[in-house]
Amino acid sequence: MAHDFLQPLTGSFAMPAAENPTVVMIEAAYRQLGLPWRYLNCEVAPAHLGDAVRGARAMGWRGFNCSIPHKVAVIEHLDGLGESARIIGAVNTIVRRGERLIGENTDGLGFVQALREVTEPAGQDAMVFGAGGAARAVAVELALAGVRRITVVNRGAERGQALADLLNARTPAQARFAPWQGRHPIEPGTGLVVHATSVGLYPDVDAMPAIDLDTLQPDMVVADGIHNPPLTPLLRAAQARGCRTADGLGMLVAQGVIGIRHWTGREADAAVMRQALLDLAL
């Protein structure tokens, strides 16, 4: 009987890496698909990122993720970028296509895919809180998905205005910047409220972003990019006010589904992946 002991490799380069649960959901999907693939969490310091990418290339890795702090720095080590990664200016998923390593960005795509389980973003007005890498990806993909107007709310004016300018220049949406000072109100007519900062991420699970909760309306959808814990104080408060909500765990799983599709050409079961994460008691 013939045996093949060469397991195709995928993984993640980040620093820190120990708290990244992506390995659990990806390997659960591989098992469900009957694939002998592996996913390895690798802690890679910024000074060694180039070596890590060259190593993955030399060892024939099928692809890998890049997380903080490598989403921008990795670009110089790649052979090309997908469309959304070019617009966003950041990469979180690298795909081997022949001998080339191509950078994609699934942060925003995963968010929009998970959001569509709750509401269709096209035609709506959105407020996005934050202007970092995740917020940038989410805002771009919301715009490409048909959101009409986006208000970027951020404490730093330079980064917030830069994101609004990018949206106006590179997407069909109309965007403006609003400074985040104190408890920021939700503007009337807003359909989507998106929190895309790290406030509330484990271990600061009781932290609440400075949003004026009294201005939330029951017809709004509130989405939080925090995946650990899935039910954040913001989402609990929004639910108490009658809002529909989308959690960050759905976004993380949707990103994984897209990544596996890029790497294997197969469609992973999102329910299997989400349950693997829930079994960790995130």
N, C-alpha and C positions, 0 to 999 in steps of 0.2 A: 504494500500500500504506500502510495506517494505521500510525503509530508512536506509542508511548506512552513518553515519556522521563522520566516521573515515577516514581521508585523509592520505594516505601514504606520508611520509616525506622524502625529499632529501634536500641537501643544500650545502653550502660552508663555510669552516672555513679559515679565513684569517685575516691579520692585516697589513694595513688597509683593510676595506671591502666595504666602501661606494661607491667607484668608479668602482666596479666590475659589469659589465652589464650582466653577465651570467644568472642571475635570469630572465631577460626579455626574452631571447631566449628560455630558458628551459621551462618556464611556457607557452609561446606561442606554443611550441611543444606539451606540455601536453594537452592544449585545442584542438589543431588540431587532436590529437589522441583520444580525448574523454575520457581522464583519469582525475580523480579527485585528482591528485597528486599535491603536493606543493614543491616549492624550496625556501629555506630560506637563505639569506645572513647573516652570523653570524661573528661578529668581535670577534676573540678569541686571547687573548694574549698568548705568548709562555708558560708562567708559568701555564696556564689553559688548555693547549691542551689535556693532559691526561684526565682531567675532562670532556671536551667536547666530546671526543671519547667515554668515558664510558657512558655519557648521551645519545649519539646517539644510542649506543648499547642497553641501558636500555629501551629507548623509541621506539625501533623497527624501527629506520630509515632504509630505503631500501638502502641507500648509500649516499655518500657526496663527494664533492671535497675538496682538500686542496691546497691552494695557498701560496704565500709568507707570512710568513717565515717557513711554516710547512712541506714542501714537503719531507724533510729528517727526521725531528724529529718525524713525525707521525708513522714511520715504527715500532718503539719499542712498539707501542700501538695496533698493528694489529696481526692477526693470520697467515698471510702468504702473499706472493707476487706473482704476475704474472711474466712471463718470462722477458718481457722488463723492468719491474720495478726492477727486480733483477739485470739486467745488468746495467741499468742507475743509480741505487742506489737512486732513488727518486720516490715519489708517488704523483699523483695529483687526482686520482679517487679511492674511496674506495667502494667496492661492498659487500653487505651482501649475503653470500651463506650459507643458513641454519643458524646456530648460529655463523658462522665464518665471520670475516671482512677481506677481501682480498684486498691488495693494487695493483692497476694497474697504468700504466702511459700512458695517451692518448696524451700528448704534441706532441711527435714525430709522433705517428700514425696519429693524426689529421693533422699535417703539411704535411706528405707524401700523405695523401688522398686528401688534397686540392691541393697540387702540381701536382698531376696526372690529374687534370682538365686542366693543362697547358702543362705538359711534363711528360714523363716516366723517372724516375730517373735511372733505371737499366742501367748499362754500362757507366754511365757518370762519369766525374771528378768534384768534388765540392770543393768550398772554403766556410768554415763556420766561420763567424766573431763572436767571443764570445766563452766563455767556461763555462758559468754559467749553472744553472739548465735547462733552456729552450734549450740552445745550446747543452748541453749534450744529452738531449732527442732527439733532431732533428738529431744530428750527428749519434747516434746509430741507429735510425730508417732508416735514409738514407743508412747506411751501410747494414742493414738487408734487405733493398729493392733492393740491388744490385749495389749501387754506387761503382765504382772501387777504386778510390783514393779520400781521403779527406785531405785537408790542413786546419788545425785548426789555425786561426789567433786570437791571444789574447794578451792583454797588459801584463798580469801577466804570467810569464813563467811557474811557478809551476802548476797552474791550466790548462794552455794550454797543457803542456807536459803530464799531467796526463790524459787528455781526449784523446790525440793521443795514449798514451800507452793503454788505455782501449779499444779503437777501434781496435788496432792491436792484442790485446790479446783475445778479446771476440767476434769479428765480422770478416767476410771474407774480409773486406776492408783493403787497405793499407793506413796508416795515418801518417802524420808528423805535427810537430808544427812549426809555423812561428811567430816570435815576431811582434806585431802590433806597429810600430813606424812611426809616421807621417801619411801621406796619402798613405795607402797601395795599391799597384797595384794589378790588377787581372792578374793572370798568364795565358799566352797563352795556349789554349786547354781546359780551364775551361768551363764546360757546365752549372753548377749551381753556383750561387752566393747567399749565404744565410746570411742575417743580423739577428743575434739572440741576440742582446743586448737591453737595454731599451732606447737607444738614439732615440729621436723622439717621445716618448710616451707622451701623454697629461699630463701636460700642455705645455711641451717643443716641440710644434708641428713643429717648424721651424728648429729644430736641425738636423744636417746631420752627419752620421758616417764618420769617416776619411778614406774614400775609394777613390782611384784615379779614378774618373769617366771617365777620358780620356782613360782609359785602358779597359772600357767596350766595347764589340763587339756585333753587332746585332744578332748573333746566340746564345747569352747567355740568360739564364733565371735568373731573379733577384727576389728573394723572401725576404720579410720583415716580421718578426714576430710581428711587431707592429700592433695592431688592432684598436687603437684609436689615431690618425685618420687612416682610412683604406688606403688612398692614401697619403703616406708619401713623403717628399722631395726626398728621395732616389728612390722611385718607379717612381716619376714624371721625375726625371733625367734619369733613365734607359729607360723609354718609349720614351723620347726625342731622345735617341740614338738608337732606334729601337729594344730594348730588349723586350721580353715578360716578364710579371711580375705576381707574385702571392702575394696577400695581406694577412695580419695577420687576417683579419676578416674571411676569408675562413678557416684559421687554427682554429680559435676559434669556428666557427660553426661546423666544422668536429669533433673537440674534444667533443662538446656537443652531436652530433649524436651518437658517440661511447659510451659516458657515459650513455645516455638514453637507448641504446641497452643493456648495462651491467645491468642496474637497472630494466628495464621493460620487456625486451625481444622483444620490438617493434621497428620498424624502423621509426624514425622521419623524417619529411620533411625539408631538409636543406634550401630550398628556403623560407619556412615560418619563420624559425629561423633567417636567414640573413635579411629578410625584417623587422622583429621585431627590430633588431639592427639598421638598416638603418633609421627606423622611429624615433629613438632617435637622429638622426643627428650626429652620431659619426663621 
